[in-house]
Amino acid sequence: MRPARPDDLQTLYEMAKLTGGGFTNLPPDRTSLSAKLERTAQALARPDETVEDELIVLVLENSDTGQVRGTCQIFSEVGQKHPFYSYRLGTLTQHSRELGRTFRAEMLTLTTDLEGSSEVGGLFLHPRERAEGLGLLLARCRYLYMRAHRARFGERVIAELRGVIDEAGGSPFWDGLAGRFFGMSFQEADEFNAINGYQFIADLMPKTPIYTAMLTDHARSVIGLPHPNGRAAMRMLEGEGFVNSGYVDIFDGGPTMVGQVDALRTVAEARDVTLSGAHREKGTRMLVACGRLADYRCAYGQVIEVADGSVALDEASIALLGLAPGDIFTMAGR
């Protein structure tokens, strides 16, 4: 794993065409992807250790072939330039003394509760590479990047999961709610969102709470559910320490998972260690990372802990990370 460069544009574009829609952080649009790479370059060049509205695109490179086969993204702070809207799913309880009955109504309330959070997203692994734990490497390298650049990120981190999309590429949630106000199909809104941002739609959404009983059964049934292809990602996030706090995406109704950066398993369990040297034995497979900003690298390595507290690494990992004996690197268990 390494930060993306401008010359990764074509590969990212080819991967974006494989996402199947609803993947707004990786649109099949060269202009949008080029803008993401430019934002990444600017963030990597900034020397100040403060939180800014920045984007870091990371890519998974096959060290043998040089091919980029996956990507993920980190947003340092959402809602800084524009409101970051979510729906919060809650319940309104009312009691009628005359009827002797209690009524509980499920409601969607438009909120900006999650503003100021960091966000992880845009994770995509080429279909031919979905083995060997590479999805975990893509996901967890982001947390080690945040740990290595802690002052550049907030206390809270979120992850928006894609909601349920039907076989025709439509969103039952969109059709049952937002689509009624805008006269746009989900595909049209999704394409516009990916290229231009969703601010105009978010700003025009009804600000009053929505009673879910007013939605269609189909729309109601998918609220807070991830796309079937995203269930594994949801379990991965839960294992990391994210929780489903009742926030859902205003477009497709997918769940927004919430965690605390310092409490994430990868961040909390990671250790900075000194490299003692190389080994040619079979060690413990762990995440290993080093470097800052444009020099950040993360990979799987074979680790052997030495009696003096230092750590030996396999030769391939040492070469990938550009380490030498005496250098400090970070390691985290699988």
Residue frames relative to the residue before (quaternion, step in Angstrom):
aa qw qx qy qz dx dy dz
M 1.0000 0.0000 0.0000 0.0000 0.00 0.00 0.00
R 0.0965 0.7698 -0.6238 0.0943 3.53 -1.04 0.89
P 0.6014 -0.5329 0.4246 0.4172 3.61 -1.20 0.27
A 0.5164 -0.6514 0.4615 0.3099 3.56 -1.06 0.75
R 0.2441 -0.7477 0.6037 0.1298 3.52 -1.27 0.61
P 0.6779 -0.4922 0.3374 0.4294 3.62 -1.18 0.33
D 0.6775 0.4997 -0.3118 0.4406 3.61 1.03 -0.66
D 0.5432 0.5928 -0.4093 0.4311 3.61 1.28 0.17
L 0.3885 0.7724 -0.4522 0.2189 3.61 1.25 -0.17
Q 0.6938 0.4857 -0.3023 0.4374 3.59 0.74 -0.99
T 0.6635 0.4991 -0.3120 0.4618 3.58 0.92 -0.84
L 0.6420 0.5111 -0.3238 0.4710 3.59 0.98 -0.79
Y 0.6334 0.5316 -0.3233 0.4601 3.56 1.02 -0.80
E 0.6572 0.5010 -0.3108 0.4695 3.59 0.94 -0.84
M 0.6579 0.4864 -0.3170 0.4797 3.60 1.00 -0.74
A 0.6200 0.5637 -0.3437 0.4239 3.59 1.01 -0.80
K 0.6489 0.5267 -0.3202 0.4461 3.58 1.06 -0.68
L 0.6589 0.5112 -0.3033 0.4610 3.59 1.26 -0.28
T 0.5181 0.7002 -0.3973 0.2888 3.61 1.23 -0.26
G 0.3949 -0.7577 0.4524 0.2555 3.61 1.10 -0.53
G 0.6548 -0.5402 0.3222 0.4191 3.61 1.14 0.41
G 0.7620 0.3612 -0.2795 0.4590 3.54 -1.28 0.43
F 0.6086 0.5413 -0.3324 0.4756 3.58 1.31 0.11
T 0.1034 -0.8810 0.4584 0.0549 3.53 0.57 1.23
N 0.6463 0.5309 -0.3359 0.4332 3.62 1.11 -0.47
L 0.7613 0.2361 -0.1654 0.5807 3.58 1.26 -0.17
P 0.0263 0.8410 -0.5386 0.0446 3.60 0.49 1.18
P 0.4506 -0.6707 0.5080 0.2984 3.60 -1.07 0.63
D 0.4623 0.6424 -0.4502 0.4134 3.55 0.71 1.15
R 0.4251 -0.7492 0.4481 0.2392 3.55 -0.47 1.21
T 0.6445 0.5371 -0.3334 0.4301 3.58 0.95 -0.84
S 0.6737 0.4907 -0.2927 0.4687 3.57 0.93 -0.92
L 0.6679 0.4942 -0.3033 0.4666 3.57 0.94 -0.86
S 0.6282 0.5279 -0.3322 0.4652 3.57 1.03 -0.76
A 0.6359 0.5203 -0.3269 0.4670 3.59 1.04 -0.76
K 0.6269 0.5282 -0.3351 0.4643 3.60 1.04 -0.72
L 0.6617 0.4964 -0.3044 0.4724 3.57 0.99 -0.83
E 0.6319 0.5198 -0.3311 0.4701 3.58 1.06 -0.69
R 0.6353 0.5161 -0.3259 0.4731 3.60 1.00 -0.79
T 0.6345 0.5308 -0.3245 0.4587 3.55 1.03 -0.80
A 0.6512 0.5179 -0.3124 0.4585 3.58 0.93 -0.91
Q 0.6556 0.5089 -0.3126 0.4621 3.58 0.97 -0.83
A 0.6558 0.5096 -0.3136 0.4603 3.58 0.97 -0.85
L 0.6812 0.4960 -0.2907 0.4533 3.57 0.94 -0.86
A 0.6848 0.4794 -0.2802 0.4720 3.57 1.19 -0.50
R 0.5670 0.6138 -0.3830 0.3938 3.60 1.24 -0.29
P 0.3097 -0.7908 0.4974 0.1772 3.62 -0.65 1.03
D 0.5878 0.6183 -0.3731 0.3647 3.61 1.11 -0.58
E 0.3041 -0.7496 0.5649 0.1630 3.56 -1.00 0.90
T 0.4236 0.6607 -0.4978 0.3691 3.55 0.49 1.26
V 0.5486 -0.6024 0.4616 0.3507 3.56 -1.27 0.32
E 0.0510 0.7765 -0.6238 0.0730 3.56 -0.80 1.08
D 0.5803 -0.5562 0.4531 0.3855 3.55 -1.31 0.20
E 0.2303 0.8001 -0.5085 0.2194 3.57 0.16 1.30
L 0.2349 -0.7397 0.6149 0.1397 3.52 -1.33 0.38
I 0.0871 -0.7609 0.6413 0.0468 3.53 -1.02 0.88
V 0.1338 -0.7621 0.6306 0.0611 3.57 -0.74 1.10
L 0.1094 -0.7823 0.6121 0.0368 3.56 -0.84 1.05
V 0.1473 -0.7943 0.5836 0.0825 3.58 -1.11 0.61
L 0.3820 -0.6884 0.5755 0.2215 3.51 -1.28 0.62
E 0.0700 -0.8168 0.5727 -0.0020 3.57 -0.55 1.18
N 0.3918 -0.6791 0.5715 0.2425 3.53 -1.01 0.90
S 0.3701 -0.7770 0.4654 0.2068 3.57 -0.40 1.22
D 0.6444 0.5290 -0.3293 0.4432 3.59 1.16 -0.47
T 0.7949 0.3006 -0.1366 0.5090 3.57 0.96 -0.92
G 0.4209 -0.7030 0.4707 0.3272 3.58 1.18 -0.51
Q 0.5018 0.6623 -0.4207 0.3641 3.61 1.29 0.01
V 0.3548 -0.6943 0.5852 0.2227 3.55 -1.14 0.74
R 0.0655 -0.8476 0.5258 -0.0292 3.57 -0.62 1.17
G 0.7987 0.1041 -0.0897 0.5858 3.59 1.23 0.15
T 0.0878 -0.7995 0.5928 0.0416 3.54 -1.25 0.32
C 0.0045 0.7639 -0.6451 -0.0148 3.55 -1.31 0.38
Q 0.2577 -0.7869 0.5505 0.1064 3.55 -1.26 0.41
I 0.1455 -0.7472 0.6409 0.0991 3.53 -1.33 0.50
F 0.1468 -0.7483 0.6422 0.0773 3.57 -0.92 0.99
S 0.4076 -0.7678 0.4366 0.2315 3.57 -0.53 1.16
E 0.8027 -0.0836 0.0692 0.5865 3.61 1.03 -0.68
V 0.2037 -0.7928 0.5647 0.1052 3.58 -0.57 1.12
G 0.7936 0.3439 -0.2424 0.4395 3.54 -1.23 0.56
Q 0.4368 0.7120 -0.4602 0.3007 3.58 1.20 0.26
K 0.7649 0.3226 -0.1778 0.5284 3.59 0.97 -0.85
H 0.7887 0.0905 -0.0312 0.6072 3.58 1.10 -0.72
P 0.6104 -0.5529 0.3976 0.4045 3.62 -1.10 0.54
F 0.2524 -0.7408 0.6041 0.1506 3.54 -1.09 0.78
Y 0.1350 -0.8450 0.5169 0.0240 3.54 -0.16 1.33
S 0.0358 0.7393 -0.6724 0.0062 3.51 -1.24 0.68
Y 0.3764 -0.6387 0.5906 0.3188 3.52 -1.32 0.16
R 0.1938 -0.7433 0.6260 0.1346 3.55 -1.06 0.78
L 0.2918 -0.7650 0.5538 0.1516 3.55 -0.73 1.09
G 0.1287 0.8028 -0.5665 0.1338 3.56 -0.65 1.13
T 0.3909 -0.7077 0.5422 0.2289 3.53 -1.33 0.02
L 0.1862 -0.7501 0.6264 0.1014 3.55 -1.01 0.91
T 0.1266 -0.8024 0.5820 0.0379 3.57 -0.65 1.15
Q 0.0183 0.7881 -0.6133 0.0492 3.57 -0.86 1.01
H 0.1850 -0.7924 0.5752 0.0838 3.56 -1.05 0.80
S 0.1950 -0.7566 0.6155 0.1033 3.53 -1.01 0.90
R 0.3325 -0.7573 0.5286 0.1910 3.57 -0.56 1.20
E 0.6334 0.5513 -0.3333 0.4287 3.56 1.04 -0.79
L 0.7410 0.3832 -0.2186 0.5063 3.56 0.94 -0.88
G 0.3389 -0.7562 0.4919 0.2672 3.52 1.22 -0.42
R 0.5953 0.5580 -0.3552 0.4562 3.56 1.12 0.69
T 0.2722 -0.7245 0.6096 0.1715 3.51 -1.24 0.58
F 0.1615 -0.7936 0.5836 0.0596 3.55 -0.85 1.03
R 0.0905 -0.7846 0.6125 0.0324 3.55 -0.91 0.95
A 0.0841 -0.8118 0.5778 -0.0052 3.52 -0.63 1.18
E 0.3211 -0.7281 0.5730 0.1963 3.58 -0.84 0.97
M 0.0580 -0.8270 0.5584 -0.0316 3.56 -0.83 1.02
L 0.2612 -0.7067 0.6335 0.1763 3.51 -1.31 0.56
T 0.0687 -0.8084 0.5846 -0.0044 3.57 -0.64 1.14
L 0.3961 -0.7125 0.5276 0.2390 3.58 -0.78 1.04
T 0.0516 0.8227 -0.5567 0.1030 3.57 -0.72 1.07
T 0.2534 -0.7250 0.6122 0.1881 3.54 -1.33 0.35
D 0.1534 0.8427 -0.5000 0.1274 3.58 1.18 0.63
L 0.7471 0.4564 -0.2231 0.4287 3.57 0.97 -0.87
E 0.3615 0.7331 -0.4978 0.2899 3.58 1.25 0.16
G 0.7578 0.3551 -0.2817 0.4693 3.56 -1.06 0.78
S 0.5389 0.6118 -0.4081 0.4107 3.57 1.27 -0.15
S 0.4111 -0.5948 0.6034 0.3365 3.50 -1.34 0.24
E 0.1717 -0.7948 0.5741 0.0963 3.59 -1.16 0.43
V 0.1619 -0.7380 0.6432 0.1238 3.53 -1.13 0.72
G 0.1937 0.7818 -0.5683 0.1681 3.56 -0.95 0.87
G 0.7037 0.5144 -0.3135 0.3768 3.51 -1.29 -0.41
L 0.3765 0.7398 -0.4882 0.2696 3.59 1.16 0.46
F 0.1591 0.7670 -0.6071 0.1334 3.55 -0.78 1.07
L 0.1067 -0.7763 0.6208 0.0247 3.52 -0.92 1.03
H 0.5346 -0.6354 0.4464 0.3336 3.57 -0.85 0.95
P 0.5778 -0.6387 0.3791 0.3384 3.61 -0.83 0.96
R 0.6831 0.4934 -0.2962 0.4496 3.61 1.05 -0.63
E 0.7032 0.4660 -0.2548 0.4727 3.58 1.27 -0.17
R 0.4656 0.7217 -0.4223 0.2899 3.59 1.24 0.13
A 0.5466 0.5304 -0.4388 0.4767 3.49 0.52 1.31
E 0.7564 0.4152 -0.2756 0.4237 3.55 -1.35 -0.06
G 0.5897 -0.6132 0.3678 0.3755 3.61 1.16 0.41
L 0.3322 0.7765 -0.4861 0.2247 3.58 1.19 0.42
G 0.5823 0.5700 -0.3766 0.4407 3.59 1.14 -0.53
L 0.6398 0.5129 -0.3107 0.4807 3.56 1.06 -0.78
L 0.6258 0.5340 -0.3342 0.4600 3.57 1.02 -0.78
L 0.6463 0.5192 -0.3142 0.4626 3.59 0.95 -0.89
A 0.6995 0.4807 -0.2794 0.4490 3.55 0.84 -0.99
R 0.7801 0.4101 -0.2075 0.4246 3.55 0.67 -1.11
C 0.5335 0.6083 -0.4246 0.4063 3.60 1.17 -0.33
R 0.5927 0.5763 -0.3629 0.4299 3.58 1.17 -0.57
Y 0.6703 0.4969 -0.3054 0.4588 3.58 0.96 -0.83
L 0.6463 0.4931 -0.3248 0.4833 3.58 1.05 -0.69
Y 0.5947 0.5365 -0.3638 0.4756 3.59 1.14 -0.60
M 0.6581 0.5050 -0.3101 0.4644 3.59 0.93 -0.88
R 0.6355 0.5280 -0.3246 0.4605 3.57 1.01 -0.78
A 0.6888 0.4886 -0.2773 0.4583 3.57 0.96 -0.88
H 0.7610 0.2505 -0.1389 0.5820 3.58 1.24 -0.47
R 0.0340 0.8895 -0.4556 -0.0047 3.54 1.12 0.81
A 0.6683 0.5268 -0.3161 0.4196 3.62 0.92 -0.80
R 0.6498 0.5330 -0.3109 0.4439 3.60 1.23 -0.31
F 0.7285 0.3809 -0.2203 0.5251 3.60 1.27 -0.01
G 0.5650 -0.6276 0.4333 0.3149 3.53 -1.26 0.54
E 0.6716 -0.4815 0.3748 0.4204 3.54 -1.33 -0.18
R 0.7634 0.3235 -0.1547 0.5372 3.56 1.11 -0.75
V 0.1134 -0.7812 0.6118 0.0517 3.56 -1.11 0.70
I 0.1385 -0.7965 0.5858 0.0565 3.56 -1.00 0.83
A 0.1139 -0.7573 0.6376 0.0842 3.54 -1.32 0.37
E 0.2095 -0.7813 0.5791 0.1012 3.57 -0.65 1.14
L 0.2047 -0.7816 0.5805 0.1007 3.55 -0.77 1.06
R 0.5387 -0.6260 0.4574 0.3296 3.55 -1.00 0.82
G 0.4056 -0.7278 0.5043 0.2268 3.56 -0.93 0.88
V 0.7217 -0.4255 0.3241 0.4394 3.53 -1.35 -0.07
I 0.0699 -0.7660 0.6390 0.0001 3.56 -0.90 1.06
D 0.3782 -0.7464 0.4933 0.2376 3.60 -0.79 0.93
E 0.7368 -0.4465 0.2769 0.4255 3.56 -1.30 0.17
A 0.6740 0.4811 -0.2945 0.4770 3.59 1.17 -0.51
G 0.5762 -0.6074 0.3727 0.4002 3.59 1.28 0.03
G 0.5495 0.6150 -0.3957 0.4041 3.58 1.26 0.21
S 0.3635 -0.7106 0.5607 0.2202 3.54 -1.31 0.29
P 0.4096 -0.7182 0.5021 0.2537 3.62 -0.58 1.07
F 0.6413 0.5251 -0.3299 0.4518 3.59 1.01 -0.77
W 0.6519 0.5042 -0.3094 0.4744 3.58 0.93 -0.90
D 0.6756 0.5017 -0.3024 0.4478 3.58 0.84 -0.94
G 0.7180 0.4618 -0.2565 0.4533 3.58 1.05 -0.73
L 0.7862 0.2788 -0.1472 0.5314 3.58 1.20 -0.38
A 0.8247 0.2637 -0.1605 0.4740 3.60 -0.08 -1.25
G 0.6212 0.5789 -0.3454 0.3995 3.57 1.00 -0.81
R 0.6141 0.5610 -0.3474 0.4329 3.58 1.13 -0.55
F 0.6946 0.4742 -0.2697 0.4689 3.58 1.15 -0.59
F 0.7845 0.3770 -0.1683 0.4627 3.56 1.04 -0.76
G 0.3466 -0.7633 0.4911 0.2365 3.60 1.18 -0.25
M 0.5555 0.5650 -0.4005 0.4602 3.56 1.14 0.67
S 0.4558 -0.6385 0.5326 0.3175 3.54 -1.11 0.63
F 0.6392 -0.5178 0.3866 0.4169 3.56 -1.23 0.35
Q 0.6259 0.5462 -0.3483 0.4344 3.58 0.98 -0.79
E 0.6613 0.5005 -0.3058 0.4677 3.59 0.98 -0.87
A 0.6741 0.4875 -0.2927 0.4714 3.58 0.92 -0.92
D 0.6433 0.5358 -0.3135 0.4480 3.56 1.03 -0.86
E 0.6605 0.4987 -0.3058 0.4706 3.57 0.95 -0.85
F 0.6574 0.4970 -0.3133 0.4718 3.58 0.94 -0.86
N 0.6374 0.5478 -0.3121 0.4429 3.54 0.98 -0.91
A 0.6791 0.5115 -0.2940 0.4367 3.57 0.85 -1.00
I 0.7466 0.4127 -0.2168 0.4746 3.57 0.98 -0.84
N 0.8207 0.2711 -0.0925 0.4944 3.57 0.88 -1.00
G 0.5194 -0.6067 0.4375 0.4132 3.57 1.21 -0.32
Y 0.4411 -0.7360 0.4596 0.2290 3.56 -1.11 0.63
Q 0.3187 0.8042 -0.4748 0.1619 3.58 1.24 0.12
F 0.6683 0.5107 -0.3325 0.4266 3.61 0.85 -0.86
I 0.6518 0.4903 -0.3172 0.4839 3.57 1.05 -0.73
A 0.6505 0.5245 -0.3184 0.4476 3.57 0.92 -0.92
D 0.6729 0.5079 -0.2997 0.4466 3.59 0.94 -0.87
L 0.7359 0.4212 -0.2283 0.4785 3.57 1.09 -0.67
M 0.4404 0.6873 -0.4687 0.3375 3.57 1.24 0.00
P 0.5790 -0.5735 0.4330 0.3852 3.62 -1.08 0.59
K 0.3356 -0.7701 0.5117 0.1799 3.57 -0.83 0.98
T 0.5806 0.5800 -0.3822 0.4247 3.59 1.22 -0.24
P 0.5974 -0.5671 0.4151 0.3863 3.62 -1.11 0.58
I 0.2903 -0.7455 0.5814 0.1482 3.54 -1.14 0.76
Y 0.3106 -0.7223 0.5847 0.1998 3.59 -0.80 0.99
T 0.4225 -0.7351 0.4615 0.2611 3.58 -0.57 1.08
A 0.5578 0.6100 -0.3908 0.4050 3.60 1.17 -0.45
M 0.6338 0.5336 -0.3267 0.4548 3.58 1.24 -0.39
L 0.6004 0.5561 -0.3621 0.4464 3.59 1.25 -0.20
T 0.6131 -0.5229 0.4243 0.4131 3.56 -1.26 0.23
D 0.6453 -0.5201 0.3842 0.4068 3.55 -1.21 0.44
H 0.6496 0.5298 -0.3181 0.4428 3.57 0.99 -0.88
A 0.6650 0.4962 -0.3037 0.4683 3.58 0.91 -0.90
R 0.6631 0.5162 -0.3018 0.4503 3.57 0.97 -0.88
S 0.6705 0.5426 -0.3047 0.4040 3.57 1.00 -0.82
V 0.7300 0.4296 -0.2494 0.4694 3.63 1.14 -0.45
I 0.4138 0.7207 -0.4764 0.2872 3.62 1.23 -0.03
G 0.8480 0.1454 -0.1319 0.4923 3.56 -0.81 1.04
L 0.5789 0.5720 -0.3871 0.4333 3.59 1.25 0.18
P 0.3940 -0.7016 0.5291 0.2693 3.61 -0.99 0.73
H 0.6185 -0.4805 0.4563 0.4224 3.54 -1.30 0.29
P 0.6148 -0.5730 0.3764 0.3899 3.63 -0.98 0.73
N 0.6654 0.4979 -0.3048 0.4652 3.58 1.06 -0.71
G 0.6947 0.4829 -0.2726 0.4582 3.57 1.25 -0.27
R 0.4199 0.7273 -0.4621 0.2849 3.58 1.25 0.05
A 0.6363 0.5158 -0.3307 0.4688 3.57 1.02 -0.76
A 0.6335 0.5252 -0.3293 0.4630 3.57 1.04 -0.77
M 0.6354 0.5262 -0.3320 0.4573 3.56 1.03 -0.76
R 0.6480 0.5029 -0.3174 0.4759 3.59 0.98 -0.81
M 0.6262 0.5396 -0.3283 0.4570 3.56 1.06 -0.79
L 0.6583 0.5021 -0.3027 0.4721 3.57 0.98 -0.86
E 0.6424 0.5177 -0.3236 0.4633 3.57 0.98 -0.82
G 0.6469 0.5172 -0.3123 0.4653 3.57 1.03 -0.77
E 0.6517 0.5125 -0.3005 0.4715 3.55 1.20 -0.58
G 0.6301 -0.5445 0.3416 0.4356 3.58 1.19 -0.45
F 0.4707 0.6451 -0.4582 0.3904 3.58 1.26 0.14
V 0.1463 -0.7733 0.6096 0.0947 3.57 -1.20 0.58
N 0.4380 -0.6482 0.5546 0.2835 3.52 -1.27 0.50
S 0.0990 -0.8496 0.5181 0.0025 3.57 -0.24 1.31
G 0.6591 -0.5481 0.3044 0.4154 3.58 1.21 0.37
Y 0.5276 0.5979 -0.4318 0.4215 3.58 1.21 0.35
V 0.0486 -0.8047 0.5916 0.0078 3.59 -0.96 0.86
D 0.5966 -0.5852 0.4306 0.3410 3.52 -1.23 0.60
I 0.4759 -0.7058 0.4495 0.2709 3.59 -0.92 0.89
F 0.6625 0.5069 -0.3110 0.4554 3.60 1.23 -0.25
D 0.8473 0.1146 -0.0285 0.5179 3.56 0.58 -1.11
G 0.5173 -0.6869 0.3958 0.3223 3.60 1.26 0.11
G 0.4030 0.7254 -0.4715 0.2985 3.59 1.24 0.20
P 0.5605 -0.6355 0.4115 0.3356 3.62 -1.10 0.59
T 0.2496 -0.7167 0.6288 0.1692 3.53 -1.22 0.63
M 0.2295 -0.7860 0.5649 0.1024 3.56 -0.56 1.21
V 0.1745 -0.8042 0.5663 0.0458 3.57 -1.00 0.90
G 0.0574 0.7967 -0.5991 0.0550 3.58 -0.97 0.88
Q 0.4202 -0.6468 0.5636 0.2955 3.54 -1.35 0.16
V 0.5388 -0.6726 0.3922 0.3217 3.59 -0.65 1.13
D 0.7432 0.4347 -0.2516 0.4420 3.59 0.67 -1.05
A 0.6750 0.4819 -0.2916 0.4766 3.59 1.24 -0.37
L 0.4448 0.6780 -0.4757 0.3410 3.61 1.21 -0.08
R 0.5897 -0.6245 0.3735 0.3504 3.56 -0.90 0.91
T 0.6637 0.5139 -0.3145 0.4433 3.58 0.89 -0.93
V 0.6787 0.4857 -0.2879 0.4697 3.58 0.96 -0.90
A 0.7034 0.4886 -0.2771 0.4357 3.56 0.83 -1.00
E 0.7529 0.4078 -0.2156 0.4694 3.59 1.00 -0.78
A 0.5061 0.6643 -0.4249 0.3493 3.61 1.21 -0.25
R 0.1300 -0.7845 0.6036 0.0581 3.57 -1.16 0.69
D 0.3292 -0.6953 0.6001 0.2194 3.52 -1.15 0.69
V 0.0034 0.8196 -0.5685 0.0717 3.56 -0.67 1.14
T 0.4488 -0.6741 0.5222 0.2674 3.53 -1.32 0.38
L 0.4143 -0.7077 0.5189 0.2415 3.56 -0.95 0.91
S 0.2692 -0.7712 0.5570 0.1502 3.56 -0.75 1.06
G 0.7154 -0.3555 0.2652 0.5399 3.55 1.09 -0.70
A 0.6445 -0.5253 0.3946 0.3912 3.56 -1.32 -0.24
H 0.1042 -0.7634 0.6300 0.0968 3.54 -1.28 0.37
R 0.2903 -0.7584 0.5584 0.1696 3.57 -1.24 0.40
E 0.4934 0.6403 -0.4305 0.4016 3.54 1.21 0.52
K 0.5446 -0.5659 0.4780 0.3933 3.55 -1.32 -0.06
G 0.1130 -0.8152 0.5672 0.0318 3.54 -0.53 1.22
T 0.6605 -0.4441 0.3976 0.4566 3.55 -1.25 -0.51
R 0.3756 -0.7400 0.5104 0.2256 3.57 -0.72 1.05
M 0.1009 0.7987 -0.5788 0.1302 3.56 -0.62 1.17
L 0.5408 -0.5559 0.5030 0.3813 3.51 -1.35 0.19
V 0.0200 -0.7833 0.6214 0.0008 3.57 -0.92 0.90
A 0.0256 0.8115 -0.5797 0.0695 3.57 -0.92 0.89
C 0.0765 0.7746 -0.6268 0.0358 3.53 -1.24 0.47
G 0.6772 0.5104 -0.3607 0.3882 3.55 -1.33 0.09
R 0.2608 -0.7552 0.5839 0.1441 3.51 -1.31 0.40
L 0.8513 0.1290 -0.1131 0.4959 3.51 -1.28 0.61
A 0.8508 -0.0499 0.0269 0.5224 3.63 -0.74 -0.95
D 0.6837 0.4852 -0.2815 0.4667 3.59 1.20 -0.45
Y 0.4085 0.7213 -0.4736 0.2976 3.60 1.25 0.07
R 0.0279 0.7776 -0.6264 0.0470 3.56 -1.00 0.92
C 0.0029 0.7851 -0.6191 0.0155 3.56 -1.10 0.71
A 0.0988 0.7897 -0.5948 0.1130 3.59 -0.93 0.88
Y 0.5148 -0.5473 0.5216 0.4043 3.52 -1.36 -0.12
G 0.0092 -0.8036 0.5951 -0.0096 3.56 -0.99 0.82
Q 0.4277 -0.6601 0.5521 0.2765 3.54 -1.29 0.44
V 0.1200 -0.8431 0.5241 -0.0114 3.54 -0.35 1.35
I 0.0100 -0.7532 0.6574 0.0196 3.56 -1.09 0.79
E 0.2806 -0.7730 0.5470 0.1566 3.58 -0.60 1.15
V 0.3078 -0.7588 0.5581 0.1340 3.55 -0.96 1.00
A 0.6737 -0.5452 0.3314 0.3730 3.55 -1.17 0.67
D 0.6985 0.4777 -0.2877 0.4485 3.62 0.99 -0.70
G 0.6352 -0.5533 0.3239 0.4306 3.60 1.29 0.13
S 0.5765 0.5542 -0.3901 0.4565 3.58 1.23 -0.15
V 0.3477 -0.7408 0.5481 0.1730 3.55 -1.31 0.17
A 0.2565 -0.7333 0.6093 0.1588 3.54 -1.08 0.82
L 0.1748 -0.7823 0.5937 0.0704 3.56 -1.08 0.83
D 0.5693 -0.5637 0.4576 0.3858 3.54 -1.25 0.40
E 0.6501 -0.5696 0.3479 0.3633 3.55 -1.15 0.68
A 0.6352 0.5434 -0.3401 0.4308 3.59 0.99 -0.82
S 0.6698 0.4949 -0.3042 0.4625 3.59 0.92 -0.86
I 0.6178 0.5407 -0.3434 0.4561 3.57 1.01 -0.77
A 0.6676 0.4954 -0.2992 0.4683 3.56 0.98 -0.87
L 0.6531 0.5267 -0.3161 0.4429 3.60 0.94 -0.88
L 0.7502 0.3923 -0.2090 0.4895 3.57 0.93 -0.91
G 0.3998 -0.7415 0.4606 0.2796 3.58 1.24 -0.17
L 0.3571 0.7618 -0.4619 0.2807 3.57 1.07 0.79
A 0.1324 -0.7412 0.6492 0.1077 3.51 -1.37 0.33
P 0.6590 -0.5023 0.3597 0.4289 3.62 -1.15 0.50
G 0.7442 0.3480 -0.2857 0.4935 3.56 -0.90 0.98
D 0.5740 0.5858 -0.3841 0.4242 3.60 1.22 -0.35
I 0.3700 -0.7095 0.5575 0.2210 3.56 -1.22 0.57
F 0.0403 0.7789 -0.6253 0.0276 3.56 -0.99 0.85
T 0.4561 -0.6728 0.5148 0.2725 3.56 -1.31 0.22
M 0.0236 -0.7898 0.6124 0.0248 3.56 -1.03 0.74
A 0.0488 -0.7810 0.6227 -0.0024 3.54 -1.17 0.71
G 0.4950 -0.6817 0.4563 0.2864 3.56 -0.94 0.88
R 0.5612 -0.5976 0.4542 0.3488 3.54 -1.23 0.50
